[in-house]
Amino acid sequence: MKAFSYERARTPAAAAAAAERTPGAKFIAGGTNLLDLMKLQIETPQHLIDVNGLGIDKIEPTPEGGLRIGALVRNTDLAADMRIRRDYGLLSRALLAGASGQLRNKATTAGNLLQRTRCPYFYDTNQACNKRKPGSGCAAIGGFSRSLGVIGVSDACIATQPSDMAVAMRALDATVETVRPDGTARAIPIADFHRLPGATPHIETALGKGELITAVTLPKPVGGTHVYHKVRDRASYAFALVSVGVIVQKDGSGRVAVGGIAPKPWRVEASEADLPRGAKAVAAGLLAGAKPTHDNQFKLTLVERTLGAVLAEARG
Amino acid sequence: MDFDEFTPSRRGVIVGGAVTVAVTTVPAVEAQVPRKQTMAHIEKVAFEVNGKRRELALDTRTTLLDALREHLDLTGTKKGCDHGQCGACTVIVDGRRINSCLTLAVMHEGDSITTIEGLGTPEKLHPMQAAFIRHDGYQCGYCTPGQICSAVSVLDEIRRGIPSHVSASLTDQPQITNFEMRERMSGNICRCGAYSNIAEAMADVAGEKA
């Protein structure tokens, strides 16, 4: 690990201002992903701003009938909150499908959204990676790409966003609230939060320099049956090959979001109109324009079949 | 076990070896890296470990795991992968199990930390320690302190009503079943494969208290 200076921030706005002002600064909350990457010198911050003391760790009702989840709410606490379990079951299920008990106890809501890809070529500092070292190339393309993205990818990067939680947030139409270094707040729809790689895969989110996530808000509950299936190489504590989250209403309408296949939680609202026609029709719309590699083309079939299983479960 | 001061212990050899390596590689590293990033930053931190207040001045890079093992001599907590994948470093902080390798010591100002040394002693074992012995919940023993800290927390998490990936209902009180315990222990790897006996030990403790 490279040496770094350390400070504890006092307010969200002060943290954002410090992050903009200080060269090489990064926020640290749970630290479960950042410290892993710092040990490998994939991340080399010169200064860490500890945001754990900011008090933004509560889940509160919004005037619109939804919930405002503080950025520092731990994954365990979010998954276990009775309001989430009752009204936003997809979110609990997605969280509980991710990581281990120890990690969920530490990892935060904001940190989960910001976690980096688990592409093996991003992790191996001997390999070319445009995300880790812009302009160096992408060793994953033409490499061992079984776990990597099939849609939304580019010639510069085929990494996936690994969060389970983000898949549920996308289906639930969550909004990411932030504070900027000048103290102003803004709200970013989850659909616009993660960026597609294009030619700049190192820019992963819509956040500006120093901008700090303060909360994630959920609109009022939409009801329906919530189901999340995660397909992975072992039964627990592994990243998804494919994950599918659905919210299905009694009239057959619903929402579908998919993880493990793209640089962002993948949802194509137009394809949801095909839900009454079944998984094959929805998957065709979801995956239109997919560019799989030889190694990961199985994911296209896997999405369709997992969606079929999820819809069967949701419809009882 | 007693070692006289001239008998090399396994730990002594490892520490000595590490020092030798550090001395021979430091000049090469310094030649390549700008000086600014090689200078250590020292910060003070105070927390409670096993009921005892500890004050330390540490390089900011020091993980909680290294603070416990290298600075407080609490070597019961083990370093396995050092990347949060194996669970050997599991400790209980403010009542919750975490990977001590993936958190910085300076981030724990004022926290209350329980390690395997704080759960029980050879004279007065924690019920989970006794159950691991009774059920042969280990072979080499390296992952065991982490397994036991995790196991104690898992039973607590089930009692507190925290659901898991395998809970059939999200809103009902989860039950202490073999299926639940196996899922919840997936962050602790045992290379010897003592898993089934670990689950038996946990069931034993859960039964005693039920």
Boltz contact constraints between the chains, C-beta under 6 A:
constraints:
  - contact:
      token1: [A, 1]
      token2: [B, 61]
      max_distance: 6.0
  - contact:
      token1: [A, 2]
      token2: [B, 37]
      max_distance: 6.0
  - contact:
      token1: [A, 3]
      token2: [B, 37]
      max_distance: 6.0
  - contact:
      token1: [A, 3]
      token2: [B, 39]
      max_distance: 6.0
  - contact:
      token1: [A, 3]
      token2: [B, 40]
      max_distance: 6.0
  - contact:
      token1: [A, 3]
      token2: [B, 41]
      max_distance: 6.0
  - contact:
      token1: [A, 4]
      token2: [B, 60]
      max_distance: 6.0
  - contact:
      token1: [A, 5]
      token2: [B, 41]
      max_distance: 6.0
  - contact:
      token1: [A, 6]
      token2: [B, 43]
      max_distance: 6.0
  - contact:
      token1: [A, 6]
      token2: [B, 60]
      max_distance: 6.0
  - contact:
      token1: [A, 6]
      token2: [B, 106]
      max_distance: 6.0
  - contact:
      token1: [A, 31]
      token2: [B, 103]
      max_distance: 6.0
  - contact:
      token1: [A, 32]
      token2: [B, 84]
      max_distance: 6.0
  - contact:
      token1: [A, 32]
      token2: [B, 102]
      max_distance: 6.0
  - contact:
      token1: [A, 35]
      token2: [B, 102]
      max_distance: 6.0
  - contact:
      token1: [A, 36]
      token2: [B, 83]
      max_distance: 6.0
  - contact:
      token1: [A, 50]
      token2: [B, 107]
      max_distance: 6.0
  - contact:
      token1: [A, 80]
      token2: [B, 162]
      max_distance: 6.0
  - contact:
      token1: [A, 85]
      token2: [B, 170]
      max_distance: 6.0
  - contact:
      token1: [A, 85]
      token2: [B, 171]
      max_distance: 6.0
  - contact:
      token1: [A, 86]
      token2: [B, 171]
      max_distance: 6.0
  - contact:
      token1: [A, 89]
      token2: [B, 170]
      max_distance: 6.0
  - contact:
      token1: [A, 92]
      token2: [B, 170]
      max_distance: 6.0
  - contact:
      token1: [A, 96]
      token2: [B, 164]
      max_distance: 6.0
  - contact:
      token1: [A, 96]
      token2: [B, 165]
      max_distance: 6.0
  - contact:
      token1: [A, 97]
      token2: [B, 165]
      max_distance: 6.0
  - contact:
      token1: [A, 100]
      token2: [B, 186]
      max_distance: 6.0
  - contact:
      token1: [A, 100]
      token2: [B, 187]
      max_distance: 6.0
  - contact:
      token1: [A, 101]
      token2: [B, 184]
      max_distance: 6.0
  - contact:
      token1: [A, 101]
      token2: [B, 187]
      max_distance: 6.0
  - contact:
      token1: [A, 102]
      token2: [B, 90]
      max_distance: 6.0
  - contact:
      token1: [A, 102]
      token2: [B, 97]
      max_distance: 6.0
  - contact:
      token1: [A, 102]
      token2: [B, 98]
      max_distance: 6.0
  - contact:
      token1: [A, 102]
      token2: [B, 99]
      max_distance: 6.0
  - contact:
      token1: [A, 102]
      token2: [B, 187]
      max_distance: 6.0
  - contact:
      token1: [A, 105]
      token2: [B, 96]
      max_distance: 6.0
  - contact:
      token1: [A, 105]
      token2: [B, 98]
      max_distance: 6.0
  - contact:
      token1: [A, 106]
      token2: [B, 98]
      max_distance: 6.0
  - contact:
      token1: [A, 236]
      token2: [B, 183]
      max_distance: 6.0
  - contact:
      token1: [A, 236]
      token2: [B, 186]
      max_distance: 6.0
  - contact:
      token1: [A, 237]
      token2: [B, 186]
      max_distance: 6.0
  - contact:
      token1: [A, 237]
      token2: [B, 187]
      max_distance: 6.0
